[in-house]
Structure formats: structure tokens, C-alpha cells
């Protein structure tokens, strides 16, 4: 009996924000996987260890959560005035598909570092010390992101004293600017508010009629009020993820929100589009204890937000969802803005299961329509391992 040997592919395992993922240089992939399609998807599924009916991804690089079942493909940018093209693939844990429908804001923090270290940024643009400005073209959503990466003695600085709730150890701060993060008129989902409303009445079978803010900024997101669905906004992961009925309810809300936003044509399509939209619930600030045991005081935050990713309550907050939170908070009349106390604001600090996060957004209203020029937040990133990842040679 003959056995197919494994092949090895250059790869880097990085943490970006509160996520981890396997990063590839496009030109290092097998030729069949250098273009979108079945071969690429099969390769990434095998790298991560999916689909896994056990839900553990033991035979791959995935960590059995949406935050750690991620892949990134980077290349020298084909866009004018950009350094690197960034393509993100969210790998399903128990199903055989890779979702390419959105960005990962957390892993964005690691894109700049990888690009600098792997020759994707022109050497003359990289300072020996200070900040290197990396111009990223996010291919999934066709948007520009700017990463300000610290440099020390000609190398990316990864260690530092910046603390990020949801990450155990401090690291160097990377500031990220998401430029024009809302959908444009030709983008998927239409304008920033696909229905034209700041708040909609969303009828969800088995749940009822909910107030909902449906926004496409950073990533399409369905915001609802915590109290309308029986929550306080202080919940931690176990309160949601251990409740099968709760997860089913949130998935139903997400599906009907996606339909209302025009992201799908019928509810059944939501099952094959797990990465977008996100669903989140908001509440006015309250005291609570985070998952690490840290006390979060009402006076320290503007509002509470809990968000689900790939069918589970996220342990902290997705970076793209944080963009949606900051954008919605800056626009008077949205559920997020009202939970934060209403009025005009350029930044909010919100409480999530692991602690708090501050995000800023610059929004303006022109001829009755809202737009946002940028959203800004700080994350950190670190190389965890580099070398080669191996997969059986008959994977593709």
C-alpha cells in the first residue's frame, strides 16, 4: 500500500489582537492554491484541522474557537498607494467551508508586522526606529486600512507594555485606522444603514419583534437591546455558549437580520455564511466582573456590548465589530448610541466579557446621510511560531 508523503509550506503563526491565525505569503502556496477556489479552501481547511466533528481541531493548527480558526494570505499589493493585499479566511470548525465574506479586525494588527518582515513593504519606507506606516488593502471588503507598526533597530518591535483585555501578556501597541469602513453604494449590503433606518423593527420568528440597528461598518452587524432578549449585557461566555436554546435564538436573529440587510436572499443561506453578519447586544453600563476576575466599574465604561462570532459568544470583541460599535456609537439615534447615553461622541469605551476596549470614529451627516471617514483602535501583535506547516500531499 502506497502512502502520500506530506508537503511543507512556509507559514507564520501570529497573534493579532485577541485572535490567532496562520499567515501565508501568497507566492509560498502551492500553485493550485494561489488562486481562489476549491484547492485553496481544501488546503486551508486541512491546515487548520477542519471539518472536525469532535470540534477540537486536534489534527491542525486551529484552536477550536472562532478566534483561533483563522487564515491569512498576504501579497505585494496590486493597488496604487498600498503596500500589501490582505485576504482573510474564517475557517469553519465543524463544517467543510472557508468563509471569505468579511475581514478580521484583530488579525489586521499582525498584517503590518508580517508584511514588513517578509519584504512586502519597500525597504526605503521602513524606518530603523519609530513607526512604520503600512498601507493595507483589505481584499475581502475592498477597503483601506492603515497600520502604525513600531520599529526598533530595524526590526518590528513586538514586546512592550501595552495591555489589551482578552490577551494575557502585554506587548507593543499597534494603532489601526480603518478608512471609510462603511460599505459604499456599490459595496455588499449597500450603504452604511442598508435599510435607510437607524433603528428597525425586526420580526424574528420565535423571538418576537425587536428593535435593531443594522449597520455595515467594519463588518455587517445586527445590534439589539440586551433587555429585549432577556439579558443584562454583563454575561460571560458560559452564560450563552452553554445554552443551546440561546445560541439558536441568536442564530435566528442573525439570519433574519442578514435577510433584512440584503446580505442573503432567503433565511436558509445564513447557514453557509457564518462569518457575516455579526449579532451583538448592548446595554447601559453596569458593574461586572470580567472573565479574568477583573472588576469593571460602571464609571469606567460608556456601555456594555456582547457579540457572537461563528455561532458562539466571543471571549472579548472582534476588531471589525469594534469598528461597527464605534461607528454606531458616533451616530445619535442608533441603539449603540442610546445605550451609551445618546448625543454626539467621537469615541466610546465599552465593556466586553474580558474587560474594556476604546474605539474612536469620525462620523458626519451630509444631505441627511451618515458617513464615517475612519475608525481607530489600538491592538497588539506577536509572532508565535514561524517555519513550515505540513499537510498530506493529497490534500489538493
C-alpha positions in Angstrom: 0.0 0.0 0.0 1.5 3.4 -1.0 1.3 6.4 1.2 1.3 10.0 0.1 4.0 12.0 1.9 3.3 15.3 3.5 4.2 18.6 1.8 5.5 21.6 3.8 4.5 25.2 3.2 6.2 28.3 4.6 3.9 29.8 7.2 3.9 32.0 10.3 1.6 31.6 13.3 0.7 35.0 14.7 -1.4 36.5 17.4 -3.2 39.7 16.3 -5.3 41.4 18.9 -7.4 38.7 20.6 -7.2 36.3 17.7 -4.6 33.9 16.3 -4.1 32.7 12.7 -1.8 31.0 10.2 -0.3 33.6 7.8 0.9 32.8 4.3 2.8 34.7 1.6 0.7 34.1 -1.5 3.7 33.1 -3.5 4.6 30.4 -1.0 1.4 28.5 -1.5 1.1 25.5 -3.9 0.3 26.9 -7.4 -3.3 25.5 -7.3 -3.9 27.3 -4.0 -2.6 30.7 -5.3 -5.9 31.4 -6.8 -9.4 31.4 -5.2 -11.3 28.1 -5.4 -11.7 24.6 -4.1 -7.9 23.8 -3.9 -7.2 26.8 -1.7 -10.2 26.1 0.5 -9.2 22.4 0.9 -5.6 23.4 1.8 -6.7 25.9 4.5 -9.2 23.5 6.0 -6.5 20.8 6.3 -4.0 23.3 7.8 -6.5 24.4 10.5 -7.8 20.8 11.1 -11.4 21.1 9.8 -14.0 19.9 9.4 -13.8 18.2 12.8 -16.9 16.5 14.2 -15.2 16.5 17.6 -15.0 20.3 17.5 -11.4 20.3 18.7 -9.2 20.7 15.6 -6.6 18.4 17.1 -5.2 17.4 13.7 -4.5 21.0 12.7 -3.4 24.5 13.8 -6.8 25.6 14.8 -7.7 26.2 18.5 -11.4 25.1 18.4 -12.8 28.6 18.7 -13.7 31.2 16.0 -10.9 33.4 17.4 -8.3 30.7 16.6 -9.7 29.1 13.4 -8.3 31.8 11.0 -6.1 32.0 8.0 -4.5 35.0 6.2 -3.0 35.2 2.7 -0.8 38.3 2.0 0.8 39.6 -1.2 2.6 42.6 -2.5 -0.3 45.0 -3.2 -1.7 45.4 -6.7 -3.4 48.6 -5.7 -1.9 52.0 -6.1 -0.5 53.6 -2.9 -0.8 50.4 -0.9 1.9 48.1 0.4 0.1 44.8 0.9 -3.0 42.9 -0.1 -4.7 41.2 2.9 -7.1 38.3 2.3 -8.8 36.7 5.4 -10.3 33.3 5.5 -12.5 32.3 8.5 -12.4 28.5 8.7 -15.4 26.7 10.0 -14.6 24.3 12.8 -17.2 21.5 12.1 -18.1 22.2 8.5 -16.1 21.9 5.3 -16.1 25.6 4.3 -14.0 28.7 4.5 -15.9 32.0 4.8 -14.4 34.8 2.7 -17.2 37.3 3.3 -15.6 39.6 5.8 -12.4 41.0 7.4 -10.8 40.1 10.7 -10.0 43.3 12.5 -7.9 41.6 15.2 -5.6 39.9 12.8 -5.2 43.2 10.9 -2.9 44.2 13.8 -0.5 41.4 12.7 -0.6 42.1 8.9 1.8 45.1 9.1 4.4 43.2 11.0 4.3 40.2 8.7 4.4 42.5 5.6 7.5 44.3 6.9 9.3 41.2 8.0 8.6 39.4 4.7 9.6 42.0 2.2 6.2 43.2 1.2 6.9 46.8 2.2 9.5 48.7 0.3 12.7 48.9 2.4 13.0 52.7 1.9 9.6 53.2 3.6 10.7 51.3 6.8 12.4 53.4 9.5 15.0 51.9 11.7 13.2 53.3 14.7 9.8 54.8 15.2 6.6 53.9 13.5 6.3 52.3 10.1 3.1 53.2 8.3 1.8 50.1 6.4 -0.9 50.7 3.8 -3.1 47.7 3.7 -5.7 46.8 1.0 -8.3 44.5 2.6 -9.4 42.4 -0.3 -12.4 40.8 1.3 -14.2 44.1 1.7 -12.2 46.3 -0.7 -11.2 48.8 2.0 -8.0 50.6 3.0 -6.5 50.1 6.5 -3.5 51.8 7.9 -1.3 50.1 10.5 1.3 52.0 12.5 3.9 49.4 13.4 6.6 50.2 16.0 10.2 49.6 14.8 13.3 49.2 17.0 16.8 48.9 15.5 15.4 48.0 12.1 13.1 45.2 13.3 9.4 45.1 14.2 9.0 45.7 17.9 6.7 43.1 19.4 7.3 43.4 23.1 6.1 46.3 25.1 3.8 47.5 28.0 0.5 47.9 26.1 -2.2 45.8 27.7 -5.2 44.5 25.8 -8.1 42.9 27.7 -8.5 39.4 26.4 -4.7 39.0 26.0 -2.8 37.7 29.0 0.6 39.4 28.4 1.5 43.0 27.4 3.1 43.7 24.0 3.9 46.6 21.7 1.0 48.9 20.7 -0.2 48.9 17.1 -2.6 51.6 16.1 -5.0 50.7 13.4 -7.0 53.1 11.2 -10.0 51.7 9.3 -10.6 54.2 6.5 -14.1 54.7 5.2 -15.1 51.5 6.9 -18.8 51.6 5.9 -20.0 50.0 2.6 -20.1 52.3 -0.4 -23.0 52.4 -2.7 -21.6 49.6 -4.8 -20.5 47.5 -1.8 -22.1 44.4 -0.5 -25.1 45.3 1.7 -25.4 48.8 0.2 -24.9 51.9 2.3 -23.9 52.1 6.0 -27.5 51.6 7.0 -28.8 49.1 4.4 -32.5 49.7 5.3 -32.0 53.5 5.5 -33.0 53.5 9.2 -31.0 54.0 12.3 -33.4 51.6 14.2 -35.6 49.0 12.5 -38.4 46.8 13.9 -37.0 43.3 13.1 -39.6 40.5 13.3 -37.9 37.2 14.3 -40.0 34.0 14.4 -39.9 32.5 17.9 -38.4 35.6 19.4 -40.7 38.5 18.6 -40.4 42.0 17.2 -37.1 43.5 18.2 -35.6 47.0 17.9 -32.4 46.6 15.8 -29.7 48.7 14.4 -28.5 47.1 11.2 -25.2 48.6 10.2 -22.5 47.9 7.7 -19.3 49.4 9.1 -16.2 47.3 9.7 -18.4 44.3 9.3 -22.1 43.9 8.8 -23.6 43.8 12.3 -27.0 43.4 13.9 -27.3 45.2 17.2 -30.2 44.5 19.6 -31.0 45.6 23.1 -30.0 43.2 25.8 -33.1 43.6 27.9 -35.4 42.9 24.9 -34.0 39.4 24.6 -33.7 38.7 28.4 -30.1 39.6 29.1 -28.3 42.3 31.2 -25.3 42.8 29.0 -22.9 41.6 31.7 -23.0 38.0 30.6 -19.8 36.0 30.2 -19.2 33.1 27.7 -20.6 30.3 29.7 -23.9 32.0 30.2 -24.5 31.9 26.5 -22.4 29.2 25.0 -23.6 26.6 27.4 -27.2 27.3 26.5 -28.3 25.6 23.2 -31.6 27.4 23.1 -29.8 30.8 23.5 -27.4 30.0 20.6 -30.3 29.0 18.4 -32.1 32.2 19.3 -29.1 34.4 18.4 -28.6 32.5 15.1 -32.2 33.1 14.2 -31.8 36.8 15.0 -28.6 36.9 12.9 -30.3 35.1 9.9 -33.3 37.4 9.8 -31.0 40.4 10.3 -28.9 39.3 7.3 -32.1 38.9 5.2 -33.2 42.4 6.2 -29.8 43.8 5.3 -29.9 42.3 1.9 -26.9 40.1 2.5 -28.8 36.9 1.7 -31.9 36.3 -0.4 -33.5 33.7 1.9 -33.0 32.7 5.5 -31.5 29.3 4.8 -28.5 31.0 3.1 -27.3 32.2 6.5 -26.1 28.7 7.4 -23.4 28.9 4.8 -22.4 32.5 5.7 -21.4 32.2 9.3 -18.8 35.0 9.4 -21.2 37.8 8.5 -23.2 39.4 9.7 -22.3 39.5 13.4 -25.0 39.8 16.0 -24.5 41.8 19.2 -26.5 43.0 22.2 -26.0 46.3 24.0 -26.9 47.7 27.4 -26.2 50.8 29.5 -23.1 50.5 31.7 -23.2 48.4 34.9 -20.6 46.9 37.3 -19.5 43.4 36.5 -16.6 41.0 36.9 -14.8 40.0 33.7 -13.7 36.5 32.7 -10.3 37.1 34.2 -11.7 38.2 37.5 -11.0 41.8 36.9 -13.6 44.3 38.2 -15.1 46.5 35.6 -16.9 49.5 37.1 -19.9 51.3 35.6 -18.0 54.5 35.8 -15.2 53.1 33.6 -17.3 52.4 30.6 -19.9 54.1 28.3 -21.9 50.9 27.5 -21.9 47.1 27.5 -21.6 45.0 24.4 -21.6 41.3 23.9 -21.1 39.9 20.4 -21.3 36.5 18.8 -18.9 35.1 16.2 -19.3 31.9 14.3 -22.3 30.9 16.5 -20.6 31.5 19.9 -20.3 34.4 22.3 -16.8 35.9 21.7 -14.5 35.9 24.6 -13.6 39.6 24.1 -14.6 41.6 20.9 -13.9 41.1 17.2 -11.9 44.1 15.9 -14.3 44.6 13.0 -17.3 44.5 15.3 -15.5 47.1 17.5 -15.4 49.3 14.3 -19.2 48.8 14.0 -19.6 49.7 17.7 -17.5 52.9 17.4 -19.3 53.9 14.2 -22.8 53.3 15.6 -22.0 55.0 18.9 -20.9 58.1 17.0 -24.4 58.4 15.3 -27.2 59.8 17.5 -30.2 57.6 17.5 -28.7 54.1 17.0 -29.2 51.5 19.7 -25.5 51.6 20.4 -25.5 55.4 20.8 -28.6 55.3 23.1 -27.0 52.6 25.3 -24.0 54.9 25.7 -26.3 57.8 26.8 -27.0 59.4 23.5 -25.7 62.6 22.0 -22.7 63.2 19.8 -19.4 61.4 20.6 -16.2 60.6 18.8 -15.1 57.7 21.0 -16.5 55.1 23.4 -15.1 52.7 25.9 -17.3 49.6 26.1 -17.3 46.6 28.4 -16.9 43.1 26.9 -16.5 39.7 28.6 -12.8 40.1 29.0 -12.7 43.7 30.1 -12.9 47.0 28.2 -11.9 48.5 24.8 -11.8 52.0 23.5 -12.6 52.8 19.9 -13.0 56.1 18.1 -14.9 57.0 15.0 -15.3 60.2 12.9 -18.9 60.3 11.6 -20.7 63.1 9.7 -24.1 63.7 8.2 -24.3 65.1 4.7 -27.6 65.7 3.0 -29.3 63.5 5.6 -27.0 60.5 5.1 -24.4 59.4 7.6 -20.9 58.5 6.7 -17.8 57.7 8.6 -14.3 58.7 7.5 -12.3 56.5 9.8 -12.4 54.3 12.9 -9.4 54.0 15.1 -8.3 51.5 17.8 -5.2 50.1 19.3 -4.2 46.4 19.3 -1.0 44.4 19.6 0.5 41.5 17.7 3.3 38.9 18.1 4.9 36.1 16.1 4.3 32.9 18.0 6.0 30.5 15.6 7.5 30.5 12.1 8.7 27.9 9.7 6.6 25.4 7.8 3.1 24.0 8.2 2.7 20.4 6.9 -0.3 18.8 5.2 -0.8 15.5 3.4 0.3 15.7 -0.2 -3.1 14.6 -1.5 -4.9 17.5 0.2 -5.3 19.4 -3.0 
